[in-house]
Amino acid sequence: MCGICGYYSPGAEFNPATLEQATSTLTHRGPDGTNTWAHPCGIAGFGHTRLAIIDIAGGQQPMHSTDGRLTIVFNGEIYNYRELRHELESLGHVFHTHSDTEVLVTAYREWGSGCLIRLSGMFAFAVFDNIERKLFLARDRTGIKPLYYCVGPKGIVFGSELKALLAWPETPRRINARALLDFLMLTYPLPPSTCFQDCRELQPGCYLEFSGSAPRIYKYWTWSPQSHANGSDPLDSLERELQGAVREHLVSDVPVGAFLSGGIDSSLLVALIAATNGISKLQTFNVKFAEDAYDESEYARAVAAHVGTEHHQLDVHAGDLSLVETVLDQFDQPFADSSAIPTYLICREIRKHVKVVVSGDGGDEMFGGYPSFAHADAIRLLSYAPSPLLQGAEKVLSKIPIFPADSRRQSRRLLHAARQSAQKRLADLCSIYSAEDLGNVLHPDFAKCLAGYELIFVQENNGSPGGSELMDLTIESVLPGDYLRKVDVASSAHGLEVRVPMLSNRILSFAARLSLKHKYSWRANKILLRRLARKYLPAEVASKRKQGFGIPLDNWLGKSGRKAVSAVLLDPAARIQQLIRRDYTEELMGYFVTQRWDRSRLSRYSVYQRAYALWSLERWLLRWNPAMSSGMN
């Protein structure tokens, strides 16, 4: 975990002194050292804040290639750097450090952008070529490490976080209406857009080249599932690939710990670390909630005892309003996945013990862990029924109180989604609002931006989408936009590096070839992963149902906390009133504070996530004071 930033201005029009300020915004990402480099002609400059993991003594950045032609700043880890080093040495290259950074800049010197397909790791890096006067930016395959940039008349600035871009006075602060609509629907903005109209996010699996004109962006990797049945039982192959991924992700010159939520993914990784690598006292970490529906600590303790780890449990009881505001302020744009709160808390606790931790993120996406995949298949089947029949069934369900409210609401949601066009069905499963809902939520002036609006990933989908398409969408959009962003921001706030073996090259390749029948069915999820889990884990863990890593936000805040949130959002001076209808906010806050509403219409999760979304939006508006704009880039 490091922070990188920099600029390239062919006319030397940026003030190099600002580079120090931009770099200082990222010190939390790299508390072990800060350094900058400026080109002698003033045309380029790089900043770096370091969390020292590999070659602690010799890995300082920015780093120059041996011949002085290239300068690099790099955030991440290259797990196969030793193999690449041997290959490069055989080609005549000489190394002066033991760092993966020197291997990376040398690999770029030898292979150019072709080095990217050779890298096994997580990364975002920048290289300046002093001969070609070219800036090269690249990001890893699934977007584990973030990278943002802004191109203007003077040149380009980039950074690990948007705050590093906004440190430059040349970076405009204008609202991107389209990204804001994405946020309201999904709880996060979709890459490559950000909520700042002039700032972009380099998408996963992409690289950018800038020589002074418009940037050129290329995709070097894309998720490409193979739709064929596996000829033999893939269990042994899965075990072998996971063991290899675990070994790769333990490459470190400092101790490595592990998240242990109690779910299958993190539990299996912990067991494999212990079995494959023989770590006698691996340190594991878990959050315990007071509310049983959200708590998996019992399973985490069972795994820790079974494997024999040094287990740490963080008890989370009552909410702290200022803490939540601190979490919200870590994000440089609105972000309303409330699981960021417990993620922030456990990262803070872990950093007291280790600076590197392994996480199970990616397991649900790669191996069919979400119930919504089966729901999408059900919607596809229902979509073949006549629309009037589906509409009639919706009305019947809304009027028959003998079924539980939650069941009626969920069934009506599936029926409603089945009546939508193919392009909108997946949006109904992914969103906390529908595009139709937003018409009643947005201030009339801002609602004008809805004209022609659709979620970008929905527009790109063709045919009749089901579970397979939703899985692809989750890997390509939801994973980098929500889950990985959450983990990166929450961990970097404490100078903690999180590694994700489930997203290693070898697991991505294996999962792409794995037939859907080994991932999920109408009755089961993570079918193959559970089979392997039975070999390593207690039976009750291997067979437990999927449980998200969430927080009971409403109960956690308590009534006094919910009232305080309501007071913030209903204050006459609240900035969101320029974007959100006040009568809607009043209605939602009434539900949130009193905990009374029609549960056949809205779930508990929907109520507190919508409240959290408005809170997040208000904090962002107050902090950055962006100019109101109707731009739809």
N, C-alpha and C positions, 0 to 999 in steps of 0.2 A: 504494500500500500504506500503510494507516494502521491505527491501532487505535482502536476506539470502545467506549464503555461508558457506563452511566448508570443512573438509577433514576427511578421515579415512585411516590410514596406520597401519596395524597390526604389522609391524616391527618398528613403530615410526621413519620412515625415512624422513618425511616431516619436514621442519623447522617451528615450531609453530609461529615464529616471522613474517613469511610471511602472516599469517592469518590477522594480523592488516592491512596490505597493501591491501589484497584482499577485506576486509570489507570496507575499505575507498573508493574503487571504486564504492560503492553502496550508498553513503551518500545522493545523490539526491533523491533516492527512499524513504529514511526515515530520514528527517531532524530533527526529534524530539528526537533523541537519538541514540547512537552507543554503542554496547557492544560485548564482545567476551568471550568465554569459552574454556578452554583447559583441556583435560583429564590429571589427575596427572601423568600418565605414558607416555604422549605425543603421544598416538595412535590416538587421535581424537581431533577435535576442531571445534567450530561453531562461526560464526559471524552474527550480526544482526544490521540492521539500521531501526529505527522505525518511522512510521507515526502514531501517537497516535489517535485512533478513538474510541475504546471501552476500558473502565476501564483505563483511562489516567494515573491514579496514580499507579495502581497495575499490569499492563500488560507487564512489562519489560521482555525482552528475552536476551539471551537464558534462558529457564525456565526448572526447574527440576521437576520430579514427586515427590509426597509427600514422597515416600519411597526412593528417590534418585537413583532409578534404571535407569530412562530414562531422557534424555535431549532433548529438542525440540527447533527448530527455525521454524517460521511459517510466511508466507506471505499470507494475504488474510483476509477473514471474514467468520465465520460460523454463518449463520443467525438463525439457530435453536439451538444455544448453550444453551439457557435457558431451553428448553425442554430436551435436552440431560443431562444437569446438574441435573435436577430433577430425571431423570431415574438413573443416576449414584449415586446420594445421596441415592436413595432407595436401592441400592446395597451395601451401606455402605461406600462409598467414602466421604471424607471430603475436602472441598475447602477453600482456604485461600485468593483468589482474586475473582473479579467479571469478569474476562477476559475470552474470548472464547479460548485463548491459553491454559489455565489450563484445560478447559473442553476437548480440543482436545487431550492433552497428557494423560489425565485420560481415555478418550475413547479408546485410543490406548492401554493403560495399561490393560483395561478390555477386549477389543474385538480383539486386534491385527489388522491385515489388514481388518478384518470384519467391523471395524468402518467406513470405507470409504463409504459403501453404505448407512450409516445412516446420512452422512453429507449433509446438504443443504447449499451451499455456493460456494465461489471461493477460491481456495487454492493451494499453493505449500508448502510442509513442509518436514522437515528432523527430524528423531528421531534416537538417538544413544542409544542402549541397552547395558548397562555396564556389564550385566551378560552374555548375549549371544555373546557379542562383535560383534554386527551387526548394520549396517547402513540401515535405511529404508527411502526411498524417495517416495513421492506421489504427484500427480497432479490432479486437478479437472476434471470433466467430459468432458468439451468442450475446455479446454486449456486457460481459462481466465488468469490464472497466469502462468508465464513461469518458467521452471526449466531445467538447463543444467548440464552436468557432463562429466568428462573425467577420464577414467580408464587407469592407466599405471602400470609399474612394481612395483612402490612403494605403490600403493593404488589408492584411488579415491578422486577427488575434485569435488565440485558442487557449483552452484550459480544461482541467479536469472537472471544474465546476463553473457554473455561470457567473458566480461572483468574481472570478478571476477576469472574465471578459468585461464585466460591468465596472471593474476598477479603472478601465480606460475611458477617459472622457469622450472619446470618439464613438463609443458604443451607445446607440440610442436606446431609450427605455420606453418602447411603445408596445401596447397590448396586441398580441396576436389573437384575434377573435376566434379563428378556427381552432387553435390549440386550446383555448379556454372552453369552447364547446365540447371538445374531446374530453377535457378534464371533468366537466360537469357530468358527462355520461359515464365515464369510466373510472373516475377518481384520480386519473393521471393523464398528462398530455402524451400524445403518440409521437414518437420519433418519426421523421427527422425534425418536425416542428418543435418549438418551445413556446412558452407563453410570452416570450419577448419576440416581437415580430422580426427583428433583424438578426437574431441568434438562432443557430441551427445545431442539431446534434448529429454527429457522424454516426450513421447507422451501423449496426453489427455486421461483421463480415465485409466491411468496405475500407477503401483507402482513398485519400484525397491528394491531389497534386496541385500546387499553386506556384505559378511563375510570374505573377504580376497582373494577369488578366482574370477572367472568370475561373473559379476553381473547377477542376475536372474530377469527378467522383466515379470510382469503379468498384464493382462488387467482385471480390475474389473467392467468396464462399457463400453458398446458400443452402438452407435446409432442404434436402431432396429425399423424401421417404420413398422406399422401393415397395411397390404394391405386389408382393408375391408371398406365397406361403413358404415357411421354412421347411426344408426337406427332412431335417433331423431335429431331435430335441435340443433346443438352444441353451439348456440350463448350464451345462458345463462351460460353454462359451461365455455366458454372462458372468459366471464366477471368475473365470480367468481374466476377462476384461476389467471387471471391477477391482480385482486384486492388483492388476497392473496400474489402474488409475490411482488407487490408493497409494501405491509405492511412489508414483510420480509426485503426488501432492504432498508428500512428506519431506521432499527435498528442502532443507532449511539448515541454517547455521544457528538457529534459536529453537527452543522447545515449541511444539505444536500441540494445541488442545483440540477439542471437538464440541460442537453443539450436540446436545442430546435431548431432543424435544420429547421423545417417547414414541414418535411415529416410526414407520418402517424404514424410511430412507436414512435418517440420521442414525438410528439404532443399528442398521446393517453396516453402515460405514464404520461405526465405532467397533463393532465386532470384527470386521475385516482388518482394521488397523491393528487390533490386539492379536488376531490370529496370524496375520501375514507378516507383521513387522516386529512382533515380540516386544512391544513397549510395555514395560512392567507396570507402570502407574500413569497411564494416560489420564489427563485431567479433562473431565466432561462437565457440561454446564446446562442448566435447565431452569425454566421459569415456572413457578407454581402460582396458580390463581385460586382465589377463594371459591369461585363459582365452578361447580363440578362440570358443567357443560363445556367449559373452556379449558379444563385442567387435564394435562397428561402426565403430571409429575409422578404418579404411581408407576406408570409404565417406564418412565425414564429411570427411576430408582431400581426397578426390576432388572433392566438391561445393565445398569452400572454394577449391580451386585453379581449378575450372571457373568459379565466379562471381567470384572475386577478393576474398575477405574476409580480414580480419586474424584468423587462426584461433588459438585457444588450446586446447591439449589437456591434460587433467588425467589423469595416470597414477595408477591405483589398483592397488596390488600386494598388500600384506599388511594383514590386519585389525588393528584397534585396539579392544579390548573397551571401553575407557572412551569412545571415540568413539561406538560403537553405543549405549551407555547414555545418552549425551548426546542422540542422535537420538531414542531412545525417550522421553526425558523432555520433549521438545518437545511431545509429544502429551498432552493433558489427559485422555485416556481410552485404553484399550488400542487399539493399531493395529499390525497385523502384516504390512503389505505391505513386504517387505524392500527393495523398490526405493526406499523413502524414504531409505536410506543413501546411494546414489550421488546421489540428487536433492539431499540436504543438502550433500554434498561439492561438487557442481558449482555450487550456488547460492552457497556460501561463496567459491568461486573467482571467480565472475562479479562478485560485489559489489566485488571489488578494482578492477574496471574500469568498470562501469556500474551504475546503480541501477534500470534498466528493461530487461526482456528479453522477446522474443517467443518463444512456445512452440507446438509443433504439437499439443498436447493437444486432443482432440475429433475429430481426423481419422478415427481408427479407428471411433469410435462413429457419426459422421455418414455415413461412406462404406463401411462394411462391411469393416473391416480385420481382424476377429478370426476365426480358423478355427472358433471355437465356434459361429458363426452357421450354417455349413454342417453342423456336427455336430448342431445342434438340428434341422435339417431331416431329417437321417438318422434321428435318434431318432423323429421324428414318423412317418416311413414305417415304421420297425421296430415301432412301437407297434400297428400294425394286425395284426401277426402274433399267433397264439395265445400266451398267456403260457407254457404248458408248453414250447412250442417254443423260446422265447427262453431260458427257464431251462435247458433241456437244452443249448443252444448255449453258455451260460456255463460249464457244467460241463465240456463237451468242451474248451473253450479252456483251462481251468485245468489240464487233465491232458495236454495235447499240448505237449511242450517244443520241438518243431521250430520253432515261431514265436518270434521274439525276445520277451523278457520284456516290453519296453515295449509292443509291439504287442498282446500278449495282454491286458495290463492295460487298455489304452485300449479295445480291442474289448469286453472284459467290462464296462467302465464304460458304454459306449453301450447294450449289451444290458440291463444292469441299469436304466438310466434309462428305457428303453423300456417296461419292465414296471411302472413307477411310475404313479401317477395323474397326470393332466394337470397338477395343481397342484404336483407334486413334481419333475417332469422338469427344469425349468429350475434348480431348486435343486441338482440333482446336477451340473449343468455349472458352477455358480458357486461351489461350496463346497469347502473343504478337508476337511470332515467331512460326513457325512450325519446326519440326526436320529437314525438308528439307531446310528451310530457313537458319538454323544454318550452314549448309555446306558452304554457301556463305558469312557468317558473321565471322566465326572463323579463326584465324591464322592457316595455314596448320599444324603446329606442334601440336596445341591444338585440332584441328579438329579430330585428331586420336582418341580422347576420345569418339567420337560419335559412334564408332563401338559397336553395341548392345545396344545403349541407347534408353530407353523409359521412360516416366514419370511413377513413381512408382504407382501412383493411377490408371493410365490407365492400367497397367499390371494386376492389381488385379480385373478389371472389366470383367464380363462375359456376354454372351448373346448379345442382340441388345439394347444398351443403349438409353434412351430418357430423358425426363424431370425429371422423378422420380429419375433415377440414377444420373443425374447431381445435383439434390437437395441433395441427400445423399453425393455425393462427396464434395459439397460445405460445408456441415456441418462438415464432417470428416477431410477435408484437407485445403480448402480455408479459412474457418473461423479462425482456429488457426494459419495457416501459414501466412495469410495476415492481415485480418481485426482486429483480437484480438491482434496480435503482434503490429500492428501500434498503436492502442489505448494504449496498455501497455507502449510502449516505449515513446510515445509523452506525456503521462500523468505523468509517473514516472520521466521524466526530470524535472518536476516542483513540485514533491512531492504531486501529486494529485491522489486520489483514484477514479476510475471509476467503477460503479456498473451496472450490466446488467440484469435486471429482466426478459427479454425475454429468457435468458438462464438458468433460475432457474430450479430446478428438476421438479417442477410441470408443467411448460410450455413445457419442453422437453418431458415429458410423454404425455401431452395433444396433442402436435403437432405430435408425433409419431403415435397416434391413429386416427388423423384427416384425413379423406379421401381427395384425391387430388382435388376432385371437389369443395371443400371448400377453396382451396389454389389458384389455378390459372386455366385459360382456355385460348383458343385462343384469346379471346377478353379482358380478365380482369386478374388482379393479386391481391393478398391479399384479396380474395373475402370475407372471413369471417371477417377478421380484419377490412375491410372497412365498413362492416355492423355495427360492434360495434362502429367504429369511428363516424358514422353518429349520434349516440346517444349522443356523448360527444363533437364533434368538429363542427366548421363552415362547411357548405356544400362544400365550395370551397376547403377546406383542405382534407376532407374525400374522395373527388372524384378526387383529383389531380393525375397526372401521376407520375410514379416513376422517381425520379431525384437523381442521385448519389451525394455524398458529395465529389466533386472534385474541382480542381483549374484550371483555364485557364492558365496553366504554360507558354505557349509561349507568350501570350499577357501580362501576369503578369510580366515576366522578361523584356519585351521590347526588341527592336533590340539590344541595347547595351549589355544587359544581355545575350542574345542568342549568340552574338559574343564572349563574355567572356567565356561562356561554350565551344564554339567551339575552342577557343584558348587553353583552358586547355587540351581538348581531342586530339588536333592535334599537341600539343607540341612534338618535337622529343623525349623528355625524358619521355613522358607519359607511365605509366606502362601498360595500357591496350593494347599497341601495341604488347605485348608478347602474348596476348590472342585474340585480335580482328584485322581483316584485316584493314590496314590503308585506302585502297581504299573504303571500305565500310563506315568507319567512315567519310571520306571526303564527300561521297555522302549524308549520313544522315545529316551531319551538314549543307550541302548546302540547303537541304530542310528546316531544322529547322531555320536557320538564315534568309533565303529569304522568307520563308512561301510560296514557290511555288513548287508544285509537282503534279503528276498525281493522283487526288483524286478518280479515279476509282480503283486504286491499293492500296492506303494507306489512312486511315482516319487521321484527325488532331490528334486525341487521340493517334493513333499508332506512329505518328512521334514524338510527344513530350514525350511519355512514353519510346520509344526506346532511345531517347536522354538522358532522365533522368536516364535510366538504365545504360548507359555507364558512365555517370557522377558519379552515385552511386558506380559503380564498381571501378572507378579510385580513388575516395576518400578512399574506403576501402583498396585498394592496397597500397596507400601512407601511410595510418595511421598504418596498422598492418604489412606491409612488409612480407606477408606470403611467404614461400618457394614454388616455382612452383613444381607441382607434377601431375602425371597422375593417382593418386589413384582413384578408383571408388568404395569406400565402400558404 
